[in-house]
Amino acid sequence: MTSGLVKHSVTIAGHRTSISLEPEFWSALREIAKRNNRSLGSEIAVIDAERSTRNLSSAIRVHVLKDALAHIKD
């Protein structure tokens, strides 16, 4: 049984790291990066710089959620 997570390696601040997220989060994160005129790696670097103590995968999920909530129309 697989977890449904997709792992990608990225370089942040000169260090290589692997991030595992569900495909839906990768897709949403790519759209956010495109909207912000950033590469996927650059978008992740911004999230990394702004996160506090939560791990990077969790910080990315929260970032995607906040973006989605900000774009909900009443």
N, C-alpha and C positions, 0 to 999 in steps of 0.2 A: 504494500500500500504506500503510495506517495503522498507527500504533504501538500502538493500543489504549489510549492514554492519554486521560484526561478532564481537562480544565483547569477549575479553579475559581478565582475571585478572592476573596480574603478580606482583611480589615483586621486587622492585628496591630500593637499599640502605636501606633495612629493612622496606619499606613502600609499602603497597598494593595499586595498582592502576588498573583501567580498561582502556583498549585501544580498540577502535572501528576502524576496517579497513575492506575494501572489501576482500572477500576470496582470490582473486588473489594476493593481497599484503601479506596476511598471508602465502600463499604458497611460494611466492618468498622469503620472509624473512626467512622461515624455510630452504630453500635451501642455502641461504647465510650463515646462522648459521652453517649448516652442513659442508659447504665448509671451514668455518673458525674454525672448530672443537669446536664449542661453543653450549651450549644449547640455546633455543629460548630466555629464560630469560636473559642469559648472553649477547646475541647479542643486545637485547633491552637496557640493562644497558650501553653498550658501546655507543649506539646511544644517549641515554639520557645524558651521560657524555659529549658528543661532541656537543650537540645542543646548540644553543644560546637562542634566545627569542622565537623561534617558538614552538608551542605545540608539544607534543610527537608524536601524530598521524601523523602530517605533517612532522616531522623530519624523521619518519620511511619511509614515502612515498618517500621523497627526497633521503634517503639512498638507497632504492630499485632502484629508477630511476638512481642514479649515478652508482650503481653496474651494472645495465643493460647496460648503455651507455659505461661503461668501457670494457664490453665484446662484443661489436659490432665489427664485423670484416668488413673491407672495401672490 
